Amino acid sequence: MQDDISGWSDWSHNFSKIEEISSPSELHGLLTGIVCVSQPPSREEWQQILATLDVAELDEDALALLTEEAEDVAHSLSDDELDYLPLLPDDEHLLSERVQALADWCAGVVLGFGLASGHLRANEQELIEHLQDVASVEFEDSDDDEEGEESYQELYEFVRLIPVSLSVGRSKIAVEETPLLQLSSKKSAQGSNVVEMFTPHRPS
């Protein structure tokens, strides 16, 4: 299966039971959004970031997977080949599952970008709005046909390279210089949910 080649199988095994994250695809989007802005987080920094989101501490294998993927994503976002790929289940999965995973990924990119940066350059608001639009897509039973498959592929190609646009030309800063590692104190002080605090329009 392509799931084994893409890494979906490993991610599903390690991250599908995290209650605070909708799916492994959302986590991959979160990771992608972060490295659009910052240097790839270290294992220790991932622990702090996930703790800020109230995610229970992960084991070493899962942290290693996150750390290695962040390095790979950072490289692909800066590569002229434009070969960045969202981490999604392959086409042996139901179309409804793939649509939901793509929506989760888009929501994750918005969240990660917002948590790491909190500011937009010229014309980036529209890119974020495109991601939010796809994040709010709802699958209907009537969509489960050839036309629905084509629409999914169009949506996929439409959003796939948005992180490249968000990343290109941006000076990547150290994770410690982003808001990511200061969020715990803000959350405690304000008594609000970090996800809602930084992405008030994030689709549910």
N, CA and C of each residue as an Amber inpcrd file, in Angstrom:
protein
   612
   0.8320000  -1.2040000   0.0000000   0.0000000   0.0000000   0.0000000
   0.8630000   1.2480000   0.0000000   0.3410000   2.2950000  -0.6370000
   1.0500000   3.5690000  -0.6400000   1.1620000   4.1600000   0.7690000
   0.2670000   3.7490000   1.6730000   0.3360000   4.2380000   3.0540000
   1.6880000   3.9340000   3.6850000   2.2400000   2.7830000   3.3510000
   3.5390000   2.4120000   3.9060000   4.6510000   3.2740000   3.3210000
   4.5380000   3.5980000   2.0500000   5.5610000   4.4010000   1.3800000
   5.4980000   5.8550000   1.8460000   4.3070000   6.3910000   1.9590000
   4.1540000   7.8070000   2.3310000   4.4890000   8.0640000   3.7880000
   4.4000000   7.0290000   4.6030000   4.5960000   7.2040000   6.0360000
   3.2950000   7.2730000   6.8110000   2.1540000   7.2350000   6.0790000
   0.8660000   7.3070000   6.7540000   0.7000000   6.1900000   7.7830000
   1.1300000   4.9910000   7.4370000   0.9540000   3.8500000   8.3540000
   1.6520000   4.1060000   9.6830000   2.8960000   4.5920000   9.6310000
   3.6360000   4.8890000  10.8580000   2.9630000   6.0040000  11.6440000
   2.5160000   7.0350000  10.9380000   1.8740000   8.1570000  11.6270000
   0.5440000   7.7330000  12.2460000  -0.2110000   6.9250000  11.5180000
  -1.4780000   6.4460000  12.0460000  -1.2460000   5.6190000  13.3080000
  -0.2090000   4.7890000  13.2880000   0.1000000   3.9440000  14.4390000
   0.4910000   4.7820000  15.6480000   1.2790000   5.8180000  15.4150000
   1.8330000   6.5940000  16.5250000   0.9290000   7.7240000  17.0160000
   0.0810000   8.2610000  16.1340000  -0.6040000   9.5010000  16.4900000
  -2.1270000   9.4620000  16.4150000  -2.7170000   8.3680000  15.9500000
  -4.1660000   8.3670000  15.7250000  -4.9720000   8.3870000  17.0230000
  -4.3340000   8.0770000  18.1500000  -5.0720000   8.0280000  19.4170000
  -4.9280000   9.3040000  20.2410000  -4.2990000  10.3250000  19.6830000
  -4.1770000  11.6020000  20.3940000  -5.5260000  12.3200000  20.3410000
  -6.1980000  12.4260000  21.4750000  -7.5520000  12.9590000  21.4980000
  -7.6080000  14.4350000  21.1150000  -6.5300000  15.1720000  21.4220000
  -6.5430000  16.6170000  21.1720000  -6.3250000  16.9790000  19.7120000
  -5.9400000  15.9890000  18.8910000  -5.6770000  16.2200000  17.4700000
  -6.6440000  15.3520000  16.6670000  -7.3030000  15.9490000  15.6850000
  -8.3540000  15.2340000  14.9550000  -7.8460000  13.9910000  14.2430000
  -6.6370000  14.0650000  13.7000000  -6.1050000  12.9440000  12.9250000
  -4.6150000  13.1470000  12.7160000  -3.8980000  12.1020000  12.2810000
  -2.4850000  12.2820000  11.9270000  -2.2890000  13.3530000  10.8650000
  -3.2570000  13.5080000   9.9630000  -3.1370000  14.5350000   8.9230000
  -3.1630000  15.9370000   9.5300000  -3.9920000  16.1440000  10.5570000
  -3.9950000  17.4580000  11.2040000  -2.6450000  17.7250000  11.8610000
  -2.0680000  16.7060000  12.4850000  -0.7560000  16.8720000  13.1080000
   0.2990000  17.1980000  12.0600000   0.2210000  16.5500000  10.9070000
   1.1720000  16.8390000   9.8300000   0.9770000  18.2620000   9.3180000
  -0.2570000  18.7080000   9.2410000  -0.5140000  20.0880000   8.8610000
   0.0390000  21.0550000   9.8940000  -0.1600000  20.7360000  11.1720000
   0.3880000  21.5590000  12.2500000   1.9030000  21.6860000  12.1130000
   2.5510000  20.5580000  11.9150000   4.0000000  20.5370000  11.7110000
   4.3950000  21.4030000  10.5200000   3.6630000  21.2500000   9.4320000
   3.9610000  22.0060000   8.2090000   3.8190000  23.5050000   8.4440000
   2.7280000  23.9020000   9.1010000   2.5160000  25.3140000   9.3780000
   3.6250000  25.9100000  10.2260000   4.1110000  25.1270000  11.1820000
   5.1920000  25.5940000  12.0510000   6.4710000  25.8210000  11.2590000
   6.8410000  24.8480000  10.4140000   8.1200000  24.9840000   9.7180000
   8.0280000  25.9110000   8.4950000   6.8210000  26.4000000   8.1860000
   6.7290000  27.5020000   7.2300000   7.3740000  28.7570000   7.8140000
   7.4070000  28.8240000   9.1360000   7.8400000  30.0300000   9.8370000
   9.1750000  29.8510000  10.5500000   9.3630000  28.6860000  11.1540000
  10.5120000  28.4860000  12.0370000  11.4260000  27.3730000  11.5380000
  12.5650000  27.2850000  12.2020000  13.4310000  26.1340000  12.0240000
  12.7090000  24.8910000  12.5390000  13.0350000  23.6980000  12.0330000
  12.3720000  22.4870000  12.5300000  12.5920000  22.3160000  14.0280000
  11.5340000  22.0590000  14.7890000  11.6870000  21.8770000  16.2320000
  12.4930000  20.6190000  16.5810000  13.2390000  20.6960000  17.6710000
  13.9490000  19.5370000  18.2060000  12.9680000  18.6530000  18.9740000
  13.4190000  17.4850000  19.4310000  12.5350000  16.6230000  20.2240000
  12.0240000  17.3580000  21.4530000  12.9470000  18.0390000  22.1420000
  12.5690000  18.7500000  23.3620000  11.5500000  19.8490000  23.0510000
  11.7570000  20.5300000  21.9380000  10.8110000  21.5900000  21.5690000
   9.4480000  21.0190000  21.1860000   9.4460000  19.8550000  20.5420000
   8.1700000  19.2080000  20.2360000   7.4330000  18.8600000  21.5200000
   8.1460000  18.3900000  22.5120000   7.5060000  18.0720000  23.7840000
   6.8210000  19.2980000  24.3630000   7.5120000  20.4330000  24.2970000
   6.9420000  21.6720000  24.8390000   5.7550000  22.1510000  24.0150000
   5.8740000  22.0680000  22.6930000   4.7760000  22.4960000  21.8170000
   3.5250000  21.6520000  22.0770000   3.6910000  20.3390000  22.1330000
   2.5510000  19.4540000  22.3360000   1.9690000  19.6080000  23.7350000
   2.8240000  19.8720000  24.7170000   2.3250000  20.1160000  26.0720000
   1.4540000  21.3630000  26.1020000   1.8250000  22.3670000  25.3090000
   1.0400000  23.5910000  25.2150000  -0.3550000  23.3010000  24.6800000
  -0.4670000  22.3030000  23.8050000  -1.7510000  21.9150000  23.2220000
  -2.4560000  20.8490000  24.0580000  -1.8970000  20.6100000  25.2650000
  -2.4720000  19.6420000  26.2040000  -2.3900000  18.2000000  25.7170000
  -1.4360000  17.9250000  24.8130000  -1.2180000  16.5580000  24.3390000
  -0.3020000  15.8400000  25.3240000  -0.6880000  14.6280000  25.7180000
   0.1200000  13.8510000  26.6560000   1.4930000  13.5680000  26.0560000
   2.4800000  13.4080000  26.9160000   3.8540000  13.1980000  26.4650000
   3.9450000  11.9670000  25.5670000   4.6290000  12.1150000  24.4450000
   4.7960000  11.0230000  23.4880000   6.0420000  10.2200000  23.8080000
   6.0800000   8.9740000  23.3020000   7.2800000   8.1730000  23.5200000
   8.3820000   8.6050000  22.5550000   9.5670000   8.0530000  22.7600000
  10.7310000   8.4870000  21.9830000  10.5790000   8.2110000  20.4910000
   9.9610000   7.0920000  20.1440000   9.7910000   6.7640000  18.7240000
   8.8960000   7.7960000  18.0310000   7.8140000   8.1840000  18.6980000
   6.8990000   9.1610000  18.1170000   7.5710000  10.5270000  18.0040000
   8.3290000  10.9170000  19.0210000   9.0420000  12.1940000  18.9690000
  10.0860000  12.1890000  17.8530000  10.7570000  11.0450000  17.6830000
  11.7500000  10.9350000  16.6070000  11.0720000  11.0720000  15.2480000
   9.8840000  10.4910000  15.1080000   9.1380000  10.5770000  13.8540000
   8.7700000  12.0290000  13.5360000   8.3010000  12.7510000  14.5500000
   7.9650000  14.1620000  14.3600000   9.1940000  14.9780000  13.9780000
  10.2900000  14.7390000  14.6910000  11.5040000  15.5140000  14.4630000
  12.0570000  15.2820000  13.0660000  12.0910000  14.0350000  12.6510000
  12.6150000  13.7050000  11.3210000  11.7060000  14.2560000  10.2200000
  10.3890000  14.1640000  10.4290000   9.4640000  14.6650000   9.4090000
   9.5700000  16.1830000   9.2870000   9.7600000  16.8610000  10.4110000
   9.9090000  18.3190000  10.3570000  11.1230000  18.7090000   9.5250000
  12.2160000  17.9710000   9.6790000  13.4080000  18.2290000   8.8770000
  13.1100000  17.9970000   7.3940000  12.4230000  16.9050000   7.0990000
  12.1080000  16.5840000   5.7000000  11.1710000  17.6200000   5.0820000
  10.1650000  18.0320000   5.8500000   9.2120000  19.0230000   5.3410000
   9.9080000  20.3570000   5.1050000  10.7620000  20.7590000   6.0410000
  11.4950000  22.0170000   5.8720000  12.3060000  21.9920000   4.5860000
  12.9100000  20.8520000   4.2970000  13.6960000  20.7250000   3.0660000
  12.8000000  20.7930000   1.8370000  11.6690000  20.0930000   1.8680000
  10.7980000  20.0660000   0.6870000  10.1370000  21.4210000   0.4490000
   9.8920000  22.1890000   1.5040000   9.3040000  23.5110000   1.3310000
  10.2800000  24.5040000   0.7120000  11.5590000  24.2060000   0.8500000
  12.5710000  25.1070000   0.2820000  13.1450000  24.5880000  -1.0320000
  12.6340000  23.4490000  -1.4920000  13.1590000  22.7920000  -2.6820000
  12.4890000  23.3290000  -3.9410000  13.2740000  23.5930000  -4.9570000
  12.7300000  24.0920000  -6.2240000  11.8790000  23.0560000  -6.9560000
  11.9620000  21.8020000  -6.5320000  11.2200000  20.7370000  -7.2190000
   9.7230000  20.7680000  -6.9060000   9.3270000  21.5350000  -5.8860000
   7.9210000  21.6260000  -5.4820000   7.3250000  20.2490000  -5.2140000
   8.0680000  19.4470000  -4.4580000   7.6130000  18.0800000  -4.2190000
   7.0220000  17.8760000  -2.8350000   6.6540000  18.9730000  -2.1660000
   6.0090000  18.8320000  -0.8580000   4.6810000  18.1010000  -1.0220000
   4.4130000  17.1580000  -0.1110000   3.1670000  16.4020000  -0.1320000
   2.5410000  16.3790000   1.2570000   1.2620000  16.7190000   1.3760000
   0.5620000  16.5180000   2.6430000   0.5380000  15.0280000   2.9860000
   0.5100000  14.7160000   4.2590000   0.4390000  13.3130000   4.6710000
  -1.0330000  12.9240000   4.7980000  -1.4930000  12.1210000   3.8460000
  -2.8910000  11.7310000   3.7710000  -2.9960000  10.2380000   3.4930000
  -4.1280000   9.6200000   3.8550000  -4.3190000   8.2060000   3.5020000
  -4.4040000   8.0310000   1.9950000  -3.9900000   6.8600000   1.5050000
  -3.9530000   6.6460000   0.0600000  -5.3380000   6.3320000  -0.4990000
  -5.3880000   6.1110000  -1.8240000  -6.6900000   5.9780000  -2.4790000
  -7.3480000   4.6250000  -2.2740000  -6.7420000   3.7560000  -1.4480000
  -7.4430000   2.5430000  -1.0480000  -8.4150000   2.8220000   0.1000000
  -8.2940000   3.9830000   0.7050000  -9.2270000   4.3850000   1.7590000
 -10.4760000   4.9850000   1.1210000 -11.5580000   4.9650000   1.8720000
 -12.7980000   5.5620000   1.3820000 -12.5780000   7.0310000   1.0560000
 -13.2980000   7.5150000   0.0550000 -13.1880000   8.9130000  -0.3330000
 -13.5520000   9.8230000   0.8410000 -14.5530000   9.4330000   1.6160000
 -14.9560000  10.2490000   2.7630000 -13.8090000  10.4050000   3.7570000
 -13.0300000   9.3520000   3.9700000 -11.8890000   9.4150000   4.8800000
 -10.8200000  10.3530000   4.3450000 -10.5950000  10.2910000   3.0330000
  -9.5480000  11.1290000   2.4340000  -9.9490000  12.6040000   2.4310000
 -11.2330000  12.8670000   2.1780000 -11.7080000  14.2540000   2.2210000
 -11.5540000  14.8170000   3.6290000 -11.9370000  14.0180000   4.6320000
 -11.8150000  14.4830000   6.0160000 -10.3550000  14.6960000   6.3950000
  -9.4780000  13.8110000   5.9480000  -8.0560000  13.9530000   6.2510000
  -7.4880000  15.2240000   5.6110000  -7.9200000  15.5260000   4.3790000
  -7.4530000  16.7480000   3.7230000  -7.9570000  17.9840000   4.4780000
  -9.2140000  17.9320000   4.9240000  -9.7540000  19.0400000   5.7160000
  -8.9690000  19.2020000   7.0180000  -8.6650000  18.0780000   7.6670000
  -7.8780000  18.1170000   8.9080000  -6.4980000  18.7180000   8.6570000
  -5.8720000  18.3060000   7.5640000  -4.5360000  18.8150000   7.2430000
  -4.5720000  20.3300000   7.0640000  -5.5740000  20.8200000   6.3240000
  -5.6860000  22.2620000   6.1150000  -5.8570000  23.0000000   7.4370000
  -6.7050000  22.4680000   8.3110000  -6.8940000  23.0830000   9.6220000
  -5.5890000  23.0830000  10.4060000  -4.8300000  22.0030000  10.2840000
  -3.5550000  21.9170000  10.9930000  -2.5470000  22.9370000  10.5040000
  -2.4910000  23.1540000   9.1870000  -1.5630000  24.1480000   8.6420000
  -1.8980000  25.5330000   9.1910000  -3.1860000  25.8660000   9.1910000
  -3.6150000  27.1700000   9.7060000  -3.2270000  27.3170000  11.1680000
  -3.4730000  26.2800000  11.9440000  -3.1450000  26.3170000  13.3740000
  -1.6480000  26.4560000  13.5880000  -0.8590000  25.6130000  12.9210000
   0.5870000  25.6600000  13.1050000   1.1820000  26.9880000  12.6860000
   0.7090000  27.5070000  11.5620000   1.2050000  28.7940000  11.0780000
   0.8580000  29.9050000  12.0650000  -0.3700000  29.8720000  12.5690000
  -0.7970000  30.8900000  13.5140000  -0.0450000  30.8210000  14.8290000
   0.1590000  29.6110000  15.3280000   0.8630000  29.4510000  16.5970000
   2.3230000  29.8830000  16.4870000   2.9140000  29.6440000  15.3300000
   4.3400000  29.9520000  15.1710000   4.5960000  31.4030000  14.7990000
   3.6310000  32.0350000  14.1790000   3.8970000  33.3540000  13.6120000
   2.9720000  34.4340000  14.1340000   1.6960000  34.2640000  13.8420000
   0.7310000  35.2650000  14.2550000   0.6950000  36.4930000  13.3530000
   1.4770000  36.5250000  12.2720000   1.4240000  37.6530000  11.3480000
   1.4260000  37.1380000   9.9140000   0.8990000  37.9430000   9.0190000
   0.8010000  37.5730000   7.6100000   1.4930000  38.6110000   6.7470000
   2.1640000  38.1370000   5.7130000   2.7230000  39.0450000   4.7110000
   1.6300000  39.3960000   3.7040000   1.9660000  40.3100000   2.7990000
   1.0040000  40.7230000   1.7750000   0.5020000  39.5100000   0.9950000
  -0.7810000  39.4440000   0.7770000  -1.4560000  38.4100000  -0.0250000
  -1.5690000  37.0560000   0.6740000  -1.0450000  36.9180000   1.8990000
  -1.1210000  35.6150000   2.5600000  -2.4690000  35.3720000   3.2280000
  -3.2090000  36.4190000   3.5270000  -4.5300000  36.2360000   4.1230000
  -5.4100000  35.3880000   3.2140000  -5.3130000  35.6310000   1.9120000
  -6.1220000  34.8710000   0.9590000  -5.7400000  33.3930000   0.9700000
  -4.4290000  33.1140000   1.0880000  -3.9760000  31.7170000   1.1400000
  -4.5240000  31.0150000   2.3790000  -4.4810000  31.7120000   3.5040000
  -5.0090000  31.1360000   4.7430000  -6.5140000  30.9020000   4.6180000
  -7.2110000  31.8290000   3.9780000  -8.6550000  31.6650000   3.7980000
  -8.9800000  30.4760000   2.8990000  -8.1510000  30.2280000   1.8860000
  -8.3480000  29.0440000   1.0510000  -8.2320000  27.7720000   1.8990000
  -7.2150000  27.7290000   2.7630000  -7.0510000  26.5660000   3.6390000
  -8.2480000  26.4160000   4.5730000  -8.7300000  27.5230000   5.1160000
  -9.8840000  27.4650000   6.0070000 -11.1310000  26.9890000   5.2730000
 -11.2730000  27.3930000   4.0120000 -12.4210000  26.9480000   3.2180000
 -12.4130000  25.4320000   3.0490000 -11.2420000  24.8890000   2.7130000
 -11.1560000  23.4410000   2.5250000 -11.2890000  22.7250000   3.8660000
 -10.7870000  23.3410000   4.9290000 -10.9090000  22.7380000   6.2620000
 -12.3650000  22.5880000   6.6820000 -13.2410000  23.4020000   6.1170000
 -14.6610000  23.3580000   6.4910000 -15.5090000  22.5210000   5.5380000
 -14.8590000  21.8950000   4.5550000 -15.6000000  21.0580000   3.6030000
 -16.2400000  19.8730000   4.3210000 -17.4890000  19.6060000   3.9990000
 -18.1950000  18.4610000   4.5640000 -18.5530000  17.4800000   3.4540000
 -18.2770000  16.2160000   3.6970000 -18.5190000  15.1810000   2.7000000
 -19.9680000  14.7100000   2.7830000 -20.6070000  14.6370000   1.6460000
 -21.9760000  14.1110000   1.5570000 -21.9390000  12.7450000   0.8680000
 -22.8720000  11.8820000   1.2160000 -22.9210000  10.5510000   0.5940000
 -23.0100000  10.6530000  -0.9190000 -23.6820000  11.6880000  -1.4010000
 -23.8580000  11.8530000  -2.8500000 -22.5370000  12.2140000  -3.5430000
 -21.5240000  12.6010000  -2.7460000 -20.2230000  12.9510000  -3.3180000
 -19.3740000  11.7260000  -3.6350000 -19.8340000  10.5490000  -3.1950000
 -19.0200000   9.3410000  -3.3290000 -19.1840000   8.7310000  -4.7170000
 -18.6540000   9.4230000  -5.7140000 -18.7200000   8.9480000  -7.0880000
 -17.5100000   9.4870000  -7.8460000 -17.4720000   9.2570000  -9.1330000
 -16.3190000   9.6850000  -9.9270000 -16.1390000  11.2010000  -9.8990000
 -17.2500000  11.9050000  -9.9310000 -17.1710000  13.3680000  -9.8810000
 -16.6170000  13.8330000  -8.5300000 -17.0330000  13.1440000  -7.4730000
 -16.5150000  13.4720000  -6.1530000 -15.0230000  13.2000000  -6.0530000
 -14.5820000  12.1280000  -6.6710000 -13.1460000  11.8030000  -6.6920000
 -12.3700000  12.8880000  -7.4250000 -12.9050000  13.3450000  -8.5290000
 -12.2390000  14.4130000  -9.2870000 -12.1820000  15.7070000  -8.4730000
 -13.2610000  15.9920000  -7.7590000 -13.2970000  17.2080000  -6.9360000
 -12.2610000  17.1280000  -5.8200000 -12.1300000  15.9440000  -5.2350000
 -11.1220000  15.7530000  -4.1930000  -9.7250000  16.0070000  -4.7360000
  -9.4380000  15.4600000  -5.9130000  -8.1130000  15.6430000  -6.5070000
  -7.8510000  17.1220000  -6.8160000  -8.8970000  17.8250000  -7.2610000
  -8.7400000  19.2490000  -7.5350000  -8.4550000  20.0320000  -6.2570000
  -9.1830000  19.6980000  -5.1930000  -8.9450000  20.3610000  -3.9050000
  -7.5270000  20.0790000  -3.4130000  -7.1180000  18.8230000  -3.5510000
  -5.7860000  18.4220000  -3.1170000  -4.7100000  19.2310000  -3.8350000
  -4.8090000  19.3250000  -5.1410000  -3.8110000  20.0680000  -5.9100000
  -3.8950000  21.5650000  -5.6300000  -5.0810000  22.0460000  -5.3150000
  -5.2790000  23.4620000  -5.0330000  -4.5430000  23.8960000  -3.7690000
  -4.5890000  23.0350000  -2.7310000  -4.0020000  23.4370000  -1.4370000
  -2.6030000  22.8780000  -1.2080000  -2.1940000  21.8940000  -1.9870000
  -0.9490000  21.1740000  -1.7010000   0.2620000  22.0860000  -1.5820000
   0.3550000  23.0780000  -2.4420000   1.5350000  23.9240000  -2.4740000
   1.3500000  25.2670000  -1.7650000   0.2200000  25.4460000  -1.1010000
   0.0480000  26.6730000  -0.3230000   1.1470000  26.8200000   0.7370000
   1.5380000  25.7380000   1.4490000   2.6330000  25.9050000   2.4050000
   3.9340000  26.3740000   1.7580000   4.1730000  25.9710000   0.5130000
   5.3790000  26.4480000  -0.1750000   5.3090000  27.9620000  -0.3410000
   4.1310000  28.4640000  -0.7280000   3.9600000  29.9110000  -0.8830000
   4.1160000  30.6340000   0.4520000   3.6180000  30.0160000   1.5360000
   3.7430000  30.6320000   2.8610000   5.1860000  30.6200000   3.3480000
   5.9540000  29.6520000   2.8590000   7.3280000  29.4740000   3.3440000
   8.3540000  30.2560000   2.5450000   8.1770000  30.3410000   1.2450000
   9.2040000  30.9010000   0.3630000   9.4730000  32.3650000   0.6970000
  10.7500000  32.7060000   0.7510000  11.1520000  34.0800000   0.9990000
  11.0600000  34.5190000   2.4390000  10.6590000  33.6270000   3.3160000
  10.5170000  33.9580000   4.7310000  11.7950000  33.5540000   5.4700000
  12.3470000  34.4320000   6.2530000  13.5220000  34.1010000   7.0670000
  13.0680000  33.2360000   8.2370000  13.5190000  31.9930000   8.2570000
  13.0840000  31.0610000   9.2910000  13.7870000  31.3880000  10.6090000
  12.9970000  31.5260000  11.6490000  13.5460000  31.8790000  12.9470000
  13.6140000  30.6490000  13.8450000  14.4120000  30.7460000  14.8910000
  14.5110000  29.6540000  15.8550000  13.1730000  29.4670000  16.5520000
  12.8410000  28.2350000  16.8960000  11.5710000  27.9550000  17.5570000
  11.4270000  28.7850000  18.8280000  12.5280000  28.9620000  19.5440000
  12.4720000  29.7120000  20.8030000  12.1220000  31.1840000  20.5900000
  12.2490000  31.6660000  19.3580000  11.9120000  33.0600000  19.0610000
  10.4640000  33.2270000  18.5960000   9.7540000  32.1380000  18.4000000
   8.3390000  32.1930000  18.0240000   7.4870000  32.2110000  19.2920000
   6.1910000  32.4560000  19.1370000   5.3130000  32.3770000  20.3140000
   5.1260000  30.9510000  20.8360000   5.5770000  29.9480000  20.0890000
   5.2620000  28.5590000  20.4140000   5.6270000  28.1580000  21.8390000
   6.7980000  28.5720000  22.2850000   7.2690000  28.1280000  23.5950000
   6.8740000  29.0920000  24.7100000   6.1560000  30.1580000  24.3630000
   5.6660000  31.0740000  25.3840000   4.1610000  30.9140000  25.6190000
   3.5730000  29.9430000  24.9480000   2.1190000  29.8380000  24.9860000
   1.5930000  29.3240000  26.3190000   2.3550000  28.4810000  26.9870000
   1.8640000  27.9070000  28.2380000   1.5600000  28.9840000  29.2610000
   2.4570000  29.9360000  29.3780000   2.2410000  31.0020000  30.3490000
   1.0610000  31.8750000  29.9420000   0.9270000  32.1280000  28.6410000
  -0.2070000  32.9210000  28.1650000  -1.5220000  32.1870000  28.4360000
  -1.5010000  30.8840000  28.1870000  -2.7160000  30.1080000  28.3950000
  -3.1200000  30.1370000  29.8570000  -2.1370000  29.9940000  30.7480000
  -2.4220000  30.0040000  32.1730000  -2.9370000  31.3700000  32.6150000
  -2.3140000  32.4160000  32.0870000  -2.6750000  33.7680000  32.4970000
  -4.0650000  34.1540000  32.0130000  -4.4120000  33.7320000  30.7980000
  -5.6750000  34.1450000  30.2160000  -6.7980000  33.1440000  30.4560000
  -6.4260000  31.9280000  30.8510000  -7.4330000  30.9190000  31.1190000
  -8.2120000  30.5070000  29.8980000  -7.6100000  30.6210000  28.7270000
  -8.3140000  30.2810000  27.4890000  -7.5990000  29.1630000  26.7670000
  -8.3360000  28.5440000  25.8590000  -7.7680000  27.4580000  25.0820000
  -6.8070000  28.0080000  24.0350000  -5.6170000  27.4400000  23.9780000
  -4.5910000  27.9610000  23.0780000  -5.0270000  27.8820000  21.6230000
  -5.6550000  26.7930000  21.2350000  -6.0860000  26.6400000  19.8450000
  -7.0640000  27.7510000  19.4720000  -8.0540000  28.0010000  20.3200000
  -9.0370000  29.0280000  20.0220000  -8.4230000  30.4220000  20.1090000
  -7.4410000  30.5890000  21.0180000  -6.8320000  31.9000000  21.2110000
  -6.0850000  32.3550000  19.9680000  -5.4450000  31.4230000  19.2740000
  -4.6200000  31.7970000  18.1350000  -5.3040000  31.5600000  16.7990000
  -6.3700000  30.7680000  16.7460000  -7.0900000  30.5670000  15.4890000
  -8.5820000  30.6660000  15.7560000  -9.0830000  31.8770000  15.9890000
 -10.4880000  32.0210000  16.3460000 -11.4610000  31.6030000  15.2540000
 -10.9830000  31.5350000  13.9880000 -11.8790000  31.1510000  12.9010000
 -11.6340000  29.7240000  12.4410000 -10.9100000  28.9540000  13.2200000
 -10.5950000  27.5940000  12.8200000 -11.8830000  26.7660000  12.7930000
 -12.1430000  26.0940000  11.6680000 -13.3640000  25.2900000  11.5800000
 -13.3570000  24.1620000  12.5980000 -14.5030000  23.8150000  13.1210000
 -14.5840000  22.7300000  14.0810000 -14.7380000  21.4100000  13.3630000
